[in-house]
């Protein structure tokens, strides 16, 4: 795998009565793109009523990681017009298994 680098952000779903659970991840060209992606997500959310959290929502964890990815994955993220691409948890295992993504320590 060549040295294509992206920023990975993890997401968590919160649901009243059920608690929290992992809700996938997003990939971004830069930290700045990740910030813009997260802002765009929250800008699309409906306003809170009396400051109360929605019954169900997902939120970024703020746990940014640098990852090495395949050219195919890098190009997919780079072509995105929304500052990043969202993936489900099940996608991550497939991407690791097919050597399209690798976490850097």
GUDREN-917396 format. One line per field, with one value per residue (C-alpha): residue in one letter; residue number from 1; x, y, z. Coordinates in steps of 0.001 Angstrom, whole numbers, padded with zeros to 6 digits. Each point is the difference from the previous one (the first is absolute). Layout:
<nodes>
code (A	...)
pos (NUM	...)
px (X	...)
py (Y	...)
pz (Z	...)
</nodes>
This chain:
<nodes>
code (X	X	X	X	X	X	X	X	X	X	X	X	X	X	X	X	X	X	X	X	X	X	X	X	X	X	X	X	X	X	X	X	X	X	X	X	X	X	X	X	X	X	X	X	X	X	X	X	X	X	X	X	X	X	X	X	X	X	X	X	X	X	X	X	X	X	X	X	X	X	X	X	X	X	X	X	X	X	X	X	X	X	X	X	X	X	X	X	X	X	X	X	X	X	X	X	X	X	X	X	X	X	X	X	X)
pos (1	2	3	4	5	6	7	8	9	10	11	12	13	14	15	16	17	18	19	20	21	22	23	24	25	26	27	28	29	30	31	32	33	34	35	36	37	38	39	40	41	42	43	44	45	46	47	48	49	50	51	52	53	54	55	56	57	58	59	60	61	62	63	64	65	66	67	68	69	70	71	72	73	74	75	76	77	78	79	80	81	82	83	84	85	86	87	88	89	90	91	92	93	94	95	96	97	98	99	100	101	102	103	104	105)
px (000000	001407	000048	-003464	-001018	-003491	-001540	-002469	-002737	-002144	-003714	-002332	-003766	-002013	-003570	-002281	-000685	002730	003161	002990	001652	002646	-001455	002720	002716	000738	003130	001383	002889	000946	-000957	-001516	-002224	-001050	-000980	-002036	-001649	-001031	-001304	-002054	-001445	-001103	-001327	-002369	-001341	-003355	000153	-000249	-003288	000599	003655	-000921	001990	-001899	-001380	002610	003077	003591	002999	003689	002332	002818	002350	001931	002459	002400	-000499	001813	-002340	000007	000031	-003566	-001263	002005	-001420	-003545	000384	001789	-002860	-002577	-001643	-001091	003488	000092	-001712	-001944	000326	-001691	001884	-000417	001836	003063	000598	-000285	002394	002577	-000430	000551	002963	-001653	000452	002595	000141	003302	001348)
py (000000	003367	002863	001559	001635	000936	001139	-002394	001183	-002492	000545	-001157	-000384	000993	-001210	000619	-003238	-001890	001914	000528	-002169	000424	001492	-000231	002380	002687	000620	003437	001460	002322	000986	003164	-002074	-002106	003158	001212	-003434	-000054	003579	-000817	-003040	002051	002790	-002570	-001161	001372	002586	-001298	000574	001669	-001102	-003696	-002535	-001798	-003478	-001463	001591	-000689	002100	000212	-001342	002502	-002973	000846	-002568	000118	-003004	-001321	-000942	-001374	002373	-001103	000988	003234	000975	-000771	002333	002661	000092	000568	003405	-000290	000176	-003748	-003365	-001902	-003762	-002582	-002131	-003065	001864	000419	-003741	-000478	002870	-001419	-003518	001176	002146	003259	001630	-000244	001901	001737	000069)
pz (000000	-000990	002446	-000433	003276	001239	003272	001644	002393	001926	000713	002795	-000100	003080	000383	002967	001855	-001876	000818	-002272	-002609	-002716	-003179	-002590	-001071	-002528	-002049	-000928	-001974	002891	003542	-001474	-002296	002990	001895	-003000	-000358	003672	-000169	-003111	001804	003009	-002227	-001583	003366	001171	002786	003547	001796	003375	-000197	000178	-001983	-002777	000709	-002343	-001553	-000945	000957	-000752	002672	-000546	-000185	-003169	-001335	-002902	-002290	-003035	-002848	-003512	-002963	-000832	003458	000003	-003395	001166	002991	-002038	-002540	002752	-000108	003654	001597	000686	-000340	002680	000403	002240	002524	-002227	-002785	002208	000390	-003754	-000690	002440	-001371	-003583	001124	-001057	003401	002762	003267	000660	003530)
</nodes>
